[in-house]
Amino acid sequence: MSAFPERLELGTSSPLTLEPDVLFVRMSETTAPARRRLQTTLSDLRLDRAGTRPEAAADRPDGVLNEPPNRSWLRTTDARSVERAEVAAVQVADDVEWVAPVYRVGTTPGPAGLVAPLPTGLLVRPVPGQDRPAVEAALAAEGLEYSAQLSKHLTGFLYFTYRDPADRSIYQTAPTIPGRYPGVVATVRFEMMPMLSPLTAEPDDMLYPQQWNMTQIRAGGPGTTGWTFTTGRADVLICIIDSGVDLEHPDLRIQGDGINLGTMSGTGAPAGARADRGHGTACAGVAAAVFGNALGVAGLAGACRVLPAAFSDGSDMEVANGIGWAIDNGADVISMSFGWSASFDFDVIDAAIARAVEAGVVMCAATGNDDSSVANYYPARHPDVIAVGASDEVDNRKSASSPDGEWWWGSNFGPGVSVTAPGVLIPATDLRGARGTDDEGLNPDGDYFLSFNGTSAATPHVAGLAALIRSLAPRLNAVEIRDTIERTAAKVGTIPYANEDGFPNGTRNDEMGYGRIDVFAALSDVWEFDLNFDVFYVRAGVLELLLLQ
């Protein structure tokens, strides 16, 4: 038996019908331990913050999922209705403040038609001529208190907060208030929180118009794109093992101070002989430059954070230490825009990679720029690492004859290539000020690099996509994330694709691997109700115009 009414009719033109397998909860804490505690409760009840995907293209969202860090949309794992006892069990779970039902507005399909009536308060329209003190006096018996702050800019309505938002009976009693106070209250309405924000996700970063790469991979651009689903979550970490990252760059969110891999102390900033190397900062920007802050560039996973691990010597021990440090510091993805062509023993790194696999960390590495076989390049050639080649502006493997004019290099190729991503003329973050790349006079003051290139530039695209998938579908393990990236890659370029033994994720070829990454296709494939996004929160006055008139 459901804990909530099957229908809500609160003066809306469209009736609200209970979505029986979905709940909305507010948590008192958003720490990792609190989330783990909640996840344990949800698992016992066969509920999950992830586990739903659209059945058809018509169900795909036309806005970003509307989920602040302390609130979550839940769904039963087997599409059954949530029973009264299950709602009660969630309600008494540690760190849960309240549980709300979810309703469908009219016949609007998919998540765009779902709203949660919030138990925090009611919008109350008094009977014409009735003064506010009389309304306050009447509604005090309903556990409601007038909020001057939230009523200040409303027209025709007063906002009242519930003293006990955990009291689920309010969904039965609130609709009856006008009938029980006929001379005082004309109508009441819950504050409705839509599952999807009606706003599109298009960044205002100054250099975004030059980021052809983000449109090419369908992260941004017109219509519904990958960023419609998510720009990442702040608790998803991308470790950049590289020359170091500018820790004070205003367009990067850095987690902690990082580490110097030569001393296993200090910070992850470029130092020593690498102090003027902006390579790592550029990689960080491609993967995770802050999204929509009106500065510079938009990273693919621009709401995620960067863990910087800086090389001193670039030795095999430093790589192994970097992978181990990344695991120990909570990395979800490791981006490695480097490699060796030498054939010496990599056992020390192999052991670190094996540990990363056990820890569920996604690893991406560059295939190299020698226009030769990726089989000669490590760690990209390791079977547990996503080997990333570079594509050009016309969606072929980057070669000396590509139209970008960079004749001096080509992306390595062969059976080891997993996927490709844009690797020419990529706008990215750079070391600030005079240490930055002049970029042939285009960027004399540093801060940004307008033509980052190579499989080094391609790799953080794939790392960013892995972080977006982890943000949207945290239940997926590293193998499943890799499978998704490979399975949904776009079959672009002039070379035919074919099925091959030993390659389970679809057709491929040695030039492009499974294809060029497709952010929209990958996130569509795993779309689930599990996203922490810097939310565009729609307050009741706006929602009145959208849903209730």
Order of alpha helices (4+ residues) and beta strands (2+ residues): beta-beta-alpha-beta-beta-alpha-beta-beta-alpha-beta-alpha-beta-alpha-alpha-beta-alpha-alpha-beta-beta-alpha-beta-alpha-beta-alpha-beta-beta-beta-beta-beta-alpha-alpha-alpha-alpha
